[in-house]
Amino acid sequence: MYKTEVTSDGKPDLLKSNYVQTRKPLSVLTVMKQWEARQDIHTIVWDTMTHVIVNRFMTDPNTDWDFYKALAKEIYMIFDYTSKMNTDVIIIGHNDTKFDATTGNKVDAVRTIGRLLDEKVDIPSLFTVVLTTKIERDSDGKSHYYFTTQTDGSSFAKSPDGMFEELSIRNDYNFVLQKIHEYNE
């Protein structure tokens, strides 16, 4: 179902492709802008935001304060554009476990590379629905994956009251999008 068509110069043809692999924040933004206009694309999945951030950090030779400001601005531009789109967008990121300096309690956060994105941009605050992963192991040691829909005080999960009936739901993006659409109607 997913394919990348290339132009004569070897670049992804965004009018014909429905899968593009990139590690550059501004390329992610370009793809989203092009795909939003397409009638055949209803959902865009960015997998993963964390890898794009880390790649930008690891491949840029200049990582002074200006670098962090530029990176935060690029990531924020994607989020800001996403908030105005009519297309469903799923942004996947990795969790990072930190400890609250005041209380010493464990707190889950979005993994980034610096305090500017963590404290000033505050990624979860930009979205209405933020789900975190929950893994349960049964007596045979088999893992079962769920999404947490509300915080327990240590995670950044959130969703509007009444959108999901349970605090943990099955890890199924189609189900999540269905519930969001039902809620918004």
N, C-alpha and C positions, 0 to 999 in steps of 0.2 A: 504493500500500500504506500510505502514511503520511498520517495526517490529524489535524487538531486540531478537536475539537468544542467548542463554547462553551456555557456556561450562560446563563440569561436575563440575568445581570448582566455578561456579556461575558468572563468568566474561563474558562480552559481546563477542560473537564470531564474530569478525570483518570480517570474510570471508563469513558469512551467514546473518549478520544483515545489515539493511540499515537505522537504527535509533539507536543512542546511546545517552544517557543522561549522561553528565559528567560536573563537575564544576572545573576540574583541567586542567590548561593550557597544561601541558605536555601530558595529556590524549587526549586533542583535537589534538595535533600534531601527536600523535600515530595513531589516527583514520584517519586523513587526509592522512598520509603516506600509511596506509593499503588500504584505499579506492581508492586512486589514481590509484593503480595497477589493480583494478577490472574493467572488461569490461562492467559490468551492471550498473555502477554508472557514471553518466555524470555531475552531479552537486552536490556540497556539500554546505549545508547551515549551518552556525554557528550562532545559535540564543540563546543567545546573548553574544557577547564579553564582554559587560559591566558586566553581571552577573558573568561570570567566574572571571573577575578581582576582583570584590567586594567579591565574595566567598573566593577567595584566601586570601584576606586581612582580612576578618572577622574570618577565621578559623585558621590562623597562630598565635600562641601565641607570636611570636617574630617579632615585626614590627619596627625594627631599620633600619638604613640606608642600611645595607646589604640585608634586606628583600626587600626593594624597588628596589635595583639593580637586585636582583634575579628575581623578578616579571617582571620588564621591559625587562629583557633578555629573559624570557620565552615567553612573548607576542611577542617580536620582532622576536624570532625564528619561531613562527607560521607565522607571516607576511612574513618573508624572504622566508620560504619554500613555502608559498602560491604563491608568485610572480614567482616561477619557475615551478609551476604545469601546466600540460596540461588539467586538469579537471577544469570546471567552479567552482568558489568558491564565494559564497555570504556571506559576513560577516556583521552581523547586530549589531549595537551598539545604545546606547541611546544618545540623545543630552543633552547638558548642556549649559545653557545660562550664559554668563559671561559678564563683562564690561571691555573694554579697559582702562587700567590705565591712558593712555596719553590723549585720546580723550573723554572718558566717554561713547562711543558708545557701544550698545549691540552687542555682538559677539557670535555666536553659536559655540560650540566646541563638541568634542566627550567626553562623560562622562567617566572619569577614577578616580583614587584615588590619583593622585599626579602629581607634576610638572615634575618629571622625564619622565613619559610617555607623558605628554602634551608638554613639551618644548624640550626634547632631542630626543625622538622617533618621535614626531609629526606624529601621526598615519595617518591623511589624506594625508600627503606628500608621503606616501609609495605606493599609489594607483593611477592609471590613471583615474578611474571612481569612484566618490564618490557622492552618491545621498542623499539628505536630504528629510525629510517628510514635506509635506505641507498639511494643513487641511483647507478646506473651508466649511463654513456652508451656506446652502441655506436658503431661507426665512421661511421655515418650521422648521429650526433648525437641519436638517439632515446633518451629516458630510460626506464630500467627501474627499477621500485621494489621494494625488498625490506625485510624486517625483519631486524635484527641480533638474535640470540638471546642472545649472551654478550658481555661487555665485551672490548675489545682493550686495555684499560688507560686509554682516554681517554673511553669512553662509560659510561653507567649501565645498559646493557642487562644483563639477567640472566634466567635461568630454571633450574629444577632440572636437575641432570645427568640426561640420558637423555630429557628431554621432547621435545627437537627433535634430529634427527640432524645437522643442519647449523648452521653459525654464521650463515648467511644463508638465510632462507626467503622464499617468495613473499609479497607484500603481500596477504594474503587472510584476513580476520577469521574466516570460517567454518573455514578450515584451522587457524588458531590455536586456536580454541575446540575443534575436534575433537581436536587433539593434547593440549590441557590435560585434556579429559575422559578420553581414553585413559590418560593418565599417572595421573590420580587414581583410576581404576578399578583 
